[in-house]
Amino acid sequence: MNPMNNFPPPLSPPAPTACATPSALAPSVAGLSTLLTASVCAAWRRALLMRLISLLVLSCCCALSPAQAQGQEAQIRKNLMERIPQFPKIEEVTRAAMTGLFEVRVEGDEIYYTDADASYLIQGSLIDTKTRRNLTEERVDKLTAVDFRGLPFKDSITLVHGSGKRQLAIFEDPNCGYCKRFEKDLQKIDNVTVHLFLYPVLGQDSIAKAKTIWCAKDRAKTWTDWMQKESLPNTSTASGAGNANNSTCDTQALQRIVEFGKKHKINGTPTLITQDGTRVPGAINANQIERLLTDGKF
């Protein structure tokens, strides 16, 4: 599709019906008529030439736009790295919704804003005052969204509350204090299926406990008993290093979950993921969990 079709052509005078010498005119005015006719034809030709030149210039400008955009991005990257050597690795530079502002995305989902020359740097939220939307928050939500259907459910522990008609995925470390507080609130929520992903990222003891829970005969009960009572099977203390079945139990699922979490930048526990891909880092209370499941926001 020709981009020039989007622009109206420059105005030009109508073409004369003829440029030949009007031999039919009376001899007394023939010379003057010939002079005027030639002048009109010359003016028309000049107008036509200017029109063609303007179309060519406009076409070249449109064709250069992508290159100019790439050059702008490169200049912003260069200036930021030269002026702020400790600045994080820049993943992407794009135009922001606000005229003259560029979005600079670093290390996955952290957003900054700058001008075309990178002379100024802004860290904060960009708000659309007409719609009252937090554009920065929406952008981060989009960047961190996880495809719920793509979660490794075969490596999860399933806990069903009530009818289980609603779905919620949670990444938790067995030694995470915030996770234990969150679990108490989660017990108050009805009609939800919880897909628990053991995410032992807080040390070797977390890995040992995760293996004990994963290798238990009833994983769901063992998890609940530990998080609510700090009780694990075949251990004399709460720091239990695992049960006798760990030596023959396949615990590769735990490593797969950790790799999945790192790939999707799940950097803390608990982390909740809803069916629409919304990610919620941190412990939220029962009312917030209910609103998240009902409205998609808390």
C-alpha positions as CSV (number, residue, x, y, z in Angstrom):
1,M,0.0,0.0,0.0
2,N,1.4,3.4,-1.1
3,P,1.8,5.7,2.0
4,M,1.2,8.6,-0.3
5,N,-2.4,7.6,-0.7
6,N,-3.0,8.9,2.8
7,F,-2.1,12.5,1.9
8,P,-4.0,14.8,-0.5
9,P,-2.0,16.1,-3.4
10,P,-0.8,19.7,-3.4
11,L,-3.1,22.1,-5.2
12,S,-2.1,23.1,-8.7
13,P,-3.8,25.3,-11.4
14,P,-6.0,23.5,-13.9
15,A,-4.3,22.6,-17.2
16,P,-5.1,24.9,-20.2
17,T,-7.2,23.3,-22.8
18,A,-4.6,24.1,-25.5
19,C,-1.1,25.6,-25.8
20,A,-1.0,26.1,-29.5
21,T,-0.9,29.6,-31.1
22,P,-4.5,30.8,-31.7
23,S,-4.2,31.4,-35.4
24,A,-7.9,32.1,-35.5
25,L,-7.6,35.3,-33.5
26,A,-7.6,38.7,-35.3
27,P,-4.1,39.9,-36.5
28,S,-4.3,42.9,-34.2
29,V,-4.3,40.9,-31.1
30,A,-2.6,37.7,-32.3
31,G,0.9,38.7,-30.9
32,L,-0.5,39.6,-27.5
33,S,-2.6,36.5,-27.3
34,T,0.3,34.3,-28.2
35,L,2.4,35.9,-25.5
36,L,-0.3,35.5,-22.8
37,T,-1.0,31.9,-23.9
38,A,2.7,31.0,-23.7
39,S,2.9,32.6,-20.2
40,V,0.0,30.5,-19.0
41,C,1.4,27.3,-20.3
42,A,4.8,28.0,-18.7
43,A,3.1,28.7,-15.3
44,W,1.2,25.5,-15.6
45,R,4.3,23.5,-16.4
46,R,6.1,25.0,-13.4
47,A,3.1,24.2,-11.1
48,L,3.1,20.6,-12.4
49,L,6.8,20.3,-11.8
50,M,6.5,21.6,-8.2
51,R,3.7,19.2,-7.6
52,L,5.9,16.2,-8.7
53,I,8.8,17.5,-6.6
54,S,6.6,17.8,-3.5
55,L,5.2,14.3,-3.9
56,L,8.7,13.0,-4.3
57,V,10.0,14.7,-1.1
58,L,7.0,13.6,0.9
59,S,7.5,10.0,-0.3
60,C,11.2,10.1,0.7
61,C,10.2,11.4,4.2
62,C,7.8,8.6,4.6
63,A,10.3,6.0,3.5
64,L,12.9,7.3,5.9
65,S,10.7,7.3,9.0
66,P,11.6,3.7,10.1
67,A,15.3,4.5,9.7
68,Q,14.9,7.7,11.6
69,A,13.1,5.8,14.4
70,Q,16.0,3.3,14.6
71,G,18.5,6.2,14.7
72,Q,16.5,7.8,17.5
73,E,16.5,4.6,19.6
74,A,20.3,4.1,19.0
75,Q,21.0,7.7,20.1
76,I,19.0,7.3,23.3
77,R,20.8,4.1,24.1
78,K,24.2,5.7,23.4
79,N,23.5,8.8,25.4
80,L,22.1,7.0,28.4
81,M,25.0,4.5,28.6
82,E,27.6,7.3,28.2
83,R,26.0,9.6,30.8
84,I,25.0,6.9,33.3
85,P,27.5,4.0,33.0
86,Q,25.8,2.1,35.8
87,F,22.4,2.2,34.0
88,P,20.8,-1.2,33.7
89,K,20.9,-3.1,30.4
90,I,18.3,-1.5,28.0
91,E,16.0,-4.1,26.6
92,E,13.8,-1.8,24.5
93,V,13.2,1.8,23.5
94,T,9.8,2.8,22.1
95,R,7.7,6.0,21.7
96,A,5.5,6.6,24.7
97,A,1.9,7.8,24.5
98,M,2.9,11.3,25.4
99,T,4.3,13.4,22.6
100,G,8.1,13.7,22.7
101,L,8.5,11.1,25.4
102,F,10.2,7.7,24.9
103,E,9.8,4.6,27.0
104,V,13.0,2.8,28.1
105,R,12.5,-0.7,29.3
106,V,15.3,-2.3,31.3
107,E,15.8,-5.8,32.7
108,G,12.5,-7.3,31.8
109,D,9.8,-5.0,33.2
110,E,11.3,-1.9,34.7
111,I,10.1,1.2,32.9
112,Y,11.8,4.7,32.6
113,Y,10.9,7.6,30.4
114,T,13.2,10.1,28.6
115,D,13.3,12.7,25.9
116,A,14.6,12.3,22.3
117,D,18.1,13.3,23.4
118,A,18.1,11.4,26.7
119,S,18.9,14.6,28.5
120,Y,16.3,13.8,31.2
121,L,15.3,10.6,32.8
122,I,11.9,10.0,34.6
123,Q,11.1,7.1,36.9
124,G,7.4,7.0,37.7
125,S,3.9,6.4,36.4
126,L,2.5,7.9,33.2
127,I,-1.2,8.7,33.7
128,D,-3.7,9.4,31.0
129,T,-5.8,12.2,32.6
130,K,-8.7,11.8,30.1
131,T,-9.3,8.1,30.9
132,R,-7.6,8.1,34.3
133,R,-5.6,5.1,33.3
134,N,-2.1,4.3,34.7
135,L,-0.4,3.6,31.4
136,T,2.9,2.5,33.1
137,E,1.1,0.0,35.3
138,E,-0.8,-1.4,32.3
139,R,2.4,-1.8,30.4
140,V,4.2,-3.6,33.3
141,D,1.1,-5.9,33.7
142,K,1.4,-6.8,30.0
143,L,5.1,-7.4,30.2
144,T,4.8,-9.7,33.3
145,A,1.7,-11.5,32.2
146,V,2.1,-15.3,32.1
147,D,0.0,-17.6,29.8
148,F,-2.0,-19.5,32.4
149,R,-2.5,-22.4,29.9
150,G,1.2,-22.6,29.5
151,L,1.9,-23.3,33.2
152,P,3.5,-26.8,33.9
153,F,0.5,-28.2,35.7
154,K,1.9,-31.7,35.7
155,D,4.5,-30.5,38.1
156,S,2.0,-28.8,40.5
157,I,0.1,-29.9,43.6
158,T,-3.6,-29.5,43.3
159,L,-5.7,-28.3,46.2
160,V,-9.5,-28.0,45.7
161,H,-11.7,-25.7,47.9
162,G,-15.4,-26.2,47.5
163,S,-16.6,-26.6,43.9
164,G,-13.1,-25.6,42.6
165,K,-14.7,-23.8,39.7
166,R,-12.3,-20.9,39.9
167,Q,-8.5,-21.3,39.1
168,L,-5.5,-19.9,40.8
169,A,-1.8,-20.7,40.4
170,I,0.7,-20.0,43.2
171,F,4.5,-20.2,43.5
172,E,5.6,-20.7,47.1
173,D,8.7,-21.6,49.1
174,P,8.1,-23.8,52.1
175,N,10.3,-21.5,54.3
176,C,8.6,-18.3,53.2
177,G,7.0,-16.5,56.2
178,Y,4.8,-14.4,53.9
179,C,3.6,-17.6,52.2
180,K,2.5,-19.0,55.6
181,R,0.6,-15.9,56.3
182,F,-0.9,-16.0,52.9
183,E,-1.9,-19.6,53.3
184,K,-4.0,-18.8,56.3
185,D,-6.0,-16.3,54.3
186,L,-6.3,-18.7,51.4
187,Q,-8.0,-21.2,53.6
188,K,-10.9,-18.7,53.9
189,I,-11.5,-18.7,50.1
190,D,-14.1,-21.1,48.7
191,N,-14.8,-22.6,45.3
192,V,-11.3,-22.4,43.9
193,T,-8.8,-24.9,42.6
194,V,-5.3,-23.9,43.7
195,H,-2.4,-25.1,41.5
196,L,0.6,-25.0,43.9
197,F,4.1,-24.8,42.5
198,L,6.8,-25.6,45.0
199,Y,9.4,-22.9,44.4
200,P,12.3,-23.6,46.8
201,V,14.5,-20.5,46.2
202,L,15.4,-19.6,49.8
203,G,18.2,-22.1,50.3
204,Q,19.1,-25.7,50.7
205,D,16.7,-26.3,53.6
206,S,13.9,-25.1,51.3
207,I,14.9,-27.6,48.7
208,A,14.9,-30.4,51.4
209,K,11.5,-29.5,52.6
210,A,10.1,-29.2,49.1
211,K,11.4,-32.7,48.3
212,T,9.8,-34.1,51.4
213,I,6.4,-32.5,50.5
214,W,6.7,-33.6,46.8
215,C,7.6,-37.2,47.7
216,A,4.8,-37.6,50.4
217,K,1.9,-39.9,49.7
218,D,-0.6,-37.1,50.1
219,R,1.2,-34.0,48.8
220,A,-1.7,-31.6,49.4
221,K,-2.1,-32.6,53.1
222,T,1.6,-32.6,53.7
223,W,1.9,-29.1,52.3
224,T,-1.0,-27.8,54.4
225,D,0.2,-29.5,57.6
226,W,3.6,-27.9,57.1
227,M,2.4,-24.4,56.3
228,Q,-0.2,-24.3,59.1
229,K,1.4,-26.6,61.8
230,E,5.1,-26.8,60.7
231,S,4.7,-30.5,60.8
232,L,6.4,-32.8,58.2
233,P,6.3,-36.6,58.0
234,N,9.1,-38.7,59.4
235,T,10.9,-35.7,61.0
236,S,11.5,-35.0,64.7
237,T,11.8,-31.2,64.2
238,A,10.4,-28.5,62.0
239,S,13.8,-28.4,60.2
240,G,13.3,-31.9,58.8
241,A,15.6,-32.7,55.9
242,G,13.2,-35.1,54.2
243,N,11.7,-38.5,54.4
244,A,13.0,-42.0,53.6
245,N,11.3,-42.0,50.2
246,N,13.4,-39.1,48.9
247,S,16.2,-41.3,47.7
248,T,13.9,-43.1,45.2
249,C,11.5,-40.3,44.5
250,D,11.8,-38.4,41.3
251,T,12.2,-34.7,42.2
252,Q,13.1,-33.3,38.8
253,A,9.7,-31.5,38.8
254,L,11.1,-29.1,41.4
255,Q,14.0,-28.2,39.2
256,R,11.7,-27.7,36.2
257,I,9.6,-25.3,38.3
258,V,12.6,-23.3,39.4
259,E,13.8,-23.0,35.8
260,F,10.3,-22.0,34.7
261,G,10.1,-19.3,37.4
262,K,13.5,-17.9,36.5
263,K,12.6,-17.8,32.8
264,H,9.5,-15.8,33.6
265,K,11.2,-13.6,36.2
266,I,9.3,-14.9,39.2
267,N,11.6,-13.3,41.8
268,G,9.7,-13.7,45.0
269,T,7.2,-15.8,46.9
270,P,4.3,-16.0,47.1
271,T,3.5,-15.1,43.5
272,L,0.0,-15.5,42.3
273,I,-1.1,-16.0,38.6
274,T,-4.8,-15.8,37.6
275,Q,-6.5,-17.3,34.6
276,D,-6.1,-14.2,32.6
277,G,-2.4,-14.1,33.1
278,T,-2.3,-11.4,35.8
279,R,0.6,-11.7,38.1
280,V,0.4,-10.6,41.7
281,P,3.7,-10.7,43.7
282,G,3.5,-10.8,47.5
283,A,1.0,-11.9,50.1
284,I,-2.5,-10.5,49.9
285,N,-5.3,-10.9,52.4
286,A,-8.5,-12.9,52.0
287,N,-10.6,-10.0,50.8
288,Q,-8.0,-9.1,48.1
289,I,-7.8,-12.8,47.0
290,E,-11.6,-12.9,46.6
291,R,-11.6,-9.6,44.6
292,L,-8.8,-10.9,42.4
293,L,-10.7,-14.1,41.6
294,T,-13.9,-12.2,41.0
295,D,-12.9,-9.0,39.3
296,G,-9.3,-9.7,38.1
297,K,-8.0,-6.9,40.4
298,F,-7.7,-6.4,44.1
